[in-house]
Amino acid sequence: MKQKLIIGWLYPTLMNIYGDRGNIIALQKRCEWRNIETEVLRLDVDFSEKELKYCDILLMGGAQDKQQEAVVKDLFEMKDNLREMIENGIPGLYICGAYQFLGNYYKEANGNIINGLGIFDLYTESPGENAKRLIGNMVIDTDIFGKIVGFENHGGRTYLGKKIKPFGKVIKGFGNNGTDQTEGAIYKNSFGTYSHGPILPKNPILADYLMKTALEIKYKTPAVLSKIDDSLEQKARLAIAKRLSVGI
């Protein structure tokens, strides 16, 4: 039986910046090379509950503030459905603004509170207009995947609560807030991160984890992924690490 995965791309028109679309391409190609069929479901504004529940993997990128404001109302209407999928272990990758949306709230520089979805136990604060943006290549050390490389570009500072674990520890770069050495967050099979660039082509081990987990949940049987020549991806990882004087 040929296997198939449905990739749900949340708000591809509005939440797609700094190369986040590359995550979709990476998943599609790594499935194609293994003879796994894929379908990308573009879940733009006013998508339905039925469409969301059809998905085996969820991905959502980042955006500028104006685009994120346009998404907030629509996303809140689907909050309970998205929460159910995350709680049920549906694998997902949420980048930058999407990562912030999943938290409890975003506090603007003027003190105004913008409520988040409350799925991830974290909050984000704006440091103010004159604060330094956290930009550049980064390397983090994770318990599951070893060292992950990425590129961050964000102004908000995110702080984790007690009910969620960081994606990794910052070796080089800034991470969630530039102070506590945490980067991103993991909850169930969902990953939040500030890594644009995009992250999956640079870290095929993460892409394969999302694929493998999705296959096992959908088909209710252990999944064994055939090996792929990742020498090109490894060269890219090494180039970034070398630039940062980090061994990986």
C-alpha positions in Angstrom: 0.0 0.0 0.0 1.4 3.4 -1.0 1.4 5.8 1.9 0.3 9.4 1.7 0.7 12.4 4.0 -1.4 15.6 4.0 0.6 18.6 4.8 -1.5 21.5 6.2 0.2 24.8 5.4 -1.5 27.4 7.7 -1.9 30.9 6.2 0.6 30.5 3.3 -0.4 33.8 1.8 0.1 35.9 4.9 2.5 33.9 7.1 5.4 33.1 4.8 8.6 35.1 5.3 12.4 34.5 5.3 12.1 31.4 3.3 9.6 29.5 5.4 8.0 28.0 2.3 11.2 25.9 2.0 10.0 23.8 4.9 7.1 22.6 2.7 9.4 21.9 -0.2 11.8 19.9 2.0 9.0 17.7 3.4 7.5 17.1 -0.1 10.9 16.1 -1.6 11.9 13.9 1.2 8.6 12.1 0.9 8.9 11.9 -2.9 12.4 10.3 -2.6 10.9 7.6 -0.4 7.8 7.0 -2.7 5.5 8.6 -0.1 2.7 10.6 -1.8 2.0 14.1 -0.4 -0.7 16.7 -0.8 -0.3 20.2 0.4 -3.5 21.8 1.8 -3.3 25.6 1.8 -5.2 26.7 4.8 -5.7 30.4 4.2 -8.1 32.7 5.9 -11.6 31.1 6.5 -10.4 27.5 6.1 -12.7 24.9 7.5 -12.6 22.6 10.5 -12.9 19.7 8.1 -9.8 20.8 6.1 -7.7 21.2 9.3 -8.6 17.7 10.7 -7.7 16.2 7.3 -4.1 17.1 7.9 -1.3 14.8 9.0 1.4 17.4 9.6 0.9 21.2 10.3 3.3 24.0 9.3 3.0 27.7 9.9 5.5 30.4 9.2 6.2 33.9 10.4 5.2 37.3 9.1 5.4 41.1 9.7 3.1 42.6 12.3 0.5 43.8 9.8 0.0 40.3 8.3 -0.1 38.7 11.8 -2.9 41.0 12.8 -4.9 39.8 9.9 -4.5 36.2 11.0 -5.3 36.6 14.7 -9.1 36.7 14.5 -9.3 33.8 12.0 -7.0 31.7 14.0 -8.9 32.2 17.2 -12.0 30.8 15.6 -10.1 27.6 15.0 -8.3 27.6 18.4 -10.2 24.6 19.9 -9.7 22.5 16.8 -6.0 23.3 16.6 -5.6 22.6 20.3 -7.2 19.2 19.9 -4.9 18.2 17.1 -1.8 19.3 19.0 -3.0 17.5 22.1 -3.6 14.4 20.1 0.1 14.4 18.9 -0.3 15.6 15.3 3.2 16.8 14.5 3.7 20.4 13.7 6.3 23.1 13.1 5.5 26.7 14.1 8.0 29.4 13.1 8.5 32.9 14.8 5.1 34.6 14.7 3.2 31.3 14.6 5.3 30.2 17.6 4.3 33.3 19.5 0.6 32.8 18.6 0.6 29.5 20.4 1.6 31.1 23.6 -0.5 32.8 26.4 0.0 36.4 25.3 2.1 39.0 23.6 2.8 42.1 25.5 3.4 45.2 23.4 5.9 47.9 24.3 3.1 50.2 25.5 1.9 47.5 27.9 -1.1 46.4 25.8 -1.7 42.6 26.0 -2.6 40.6 22.9 -4.0 37.3 23.9 -2.5 34.1 22.4 -4.1 30.7 21.8 -2.8 29.4 25.2 -1.7 26.1 23.8 2.0 26.5 24.7 2.8 27.7 28.2 4.9 30.7 27.2 4.5 34.5 26.7 6.3 37.0 24.5 7.1 40.7 25.2 8.2 43.5 22.9 11.4 45.2 24.3 10.5 48.5 22.6 11.4 50.2 19.4 14.9 51.1 20.3 15.8 47.5 21.4 18.2 45.4 19.3 16.6 42.8 17.0 17.9 39.3 17.5 19.3 38.5 14.1 21.8 36.0 12.7 22.8 32.4 12.3 22.4 30.2 15.3 23.2 26.7 16.6 21.3 25.0 19.3 21.8 21.8 21.1 18.7 19.6 21.5 18.1 16.4 23.4 16.3 14.7 20.5 18.2 15.7 17.4 21.6 16.8 18.6 22.8 20.1 17.1 20.4 22.1 15.0 21.4 25.1 12.8 19.2 28.0 11.9 18.7 31.6 11.2 16.8 34.0 13.5 15.3 37.5 13.0 12.9 38.6 15.7 12.2 41.5 18.0 10.0 39.8 20.6 11.4 38.1 23.6 9.8 34.8 24.5 9.8 33.3 28.0 8.8 29.7 28.7 6.5 28.6 31.6 6.8 25.4 33.7 4.6 23.3 31.5 6.7 23.3 28.4 10.3 22.4 27.5 12.7 24.4 25.2 13.5 23.0 21.8 17.2 23.4 22.6 20.0 25.3 24.4 21.6 28.1 22.5 25.3 27.5 21.7 25.5 30.4 19.3 22.9 33.1 18.6 20.2 34.6 20.8 17.2 32.1 21.0 14.0 32.9 22.8 15.1 36.1 24.5 18.9 36.5 24.4 19.3 35.9 28.1 18.4 32.4 29.3 19.9 30.4 26.5 16.7 28.6 25.6 15.5 28.4 22.0 12.0 27.4 20.9 9.7 25.0 22.6 8.5 21.4 22.4 5.0 20.3 23.3 3.8 16.8 22.4 4.9 16.4 18.8 4.8 20.2 18.1 7.8 22.4 17.7 8.0 26.2 18.0 11.1 28.0 17.0 12.5 31.3 15.8 14.5 29.6 13.1 13.7 30.8 9.6 16.0 30.2 6.7 14.2 27.6 6.4 15.0 25.1 9.2 14.1 21.7 7.6 16.4 21.7 4.6 19.3 22.4 6.9 18.2 19.8 9.5 16.8 16.8 7.7 16.7 14.8 10.9 13.9 17.1 12.1 12.0 16.8 8.8 12.2 13.0 9.0 11.0 13.1 12.6 7.9 15.0 11.5 7.3 12.6 8.6 7.9 9.4 10.7 5.6 10.6 13.5 2.9 11.5 11.1 3.0 8.1 9.3 2.9 6.2 12.6 -0.1 8.2 13.8 -2.0 7.9 10.5 -1.3 4.2 9.8 -1.0 3.0 13.4 2.2 1.0 12.7 5.9 1.7 13.2 7.4 3.5 10.3 10.9 2.8 8.9 12.2 5.6 6.6 14.6 4.5 3.9 18.0 6.2 4.0 18.6 9.3 1.8 21.9 10.8 0.7 22.1 13.9 2.9 25.7 14.9 2.1 24.6 18.2 0.5 22.5 19.1 3.6 25.4 18.2 5.8 27.7 20.5 3.9 25.3 23.4 4.4 25.2 22.6 8.1 28.9 22.5 8.4 29.3 25.8 6.5 27.0 27.5 9.0 28.7 25.9 12.0 32.2 26.8 10.7 31.1 30.4 10.2 30.1 30.4 13.9 33.2 28.4 15.0 31.0 25.6 16.4 31.6 21.9 15.9 28.7 19.8 14.9 
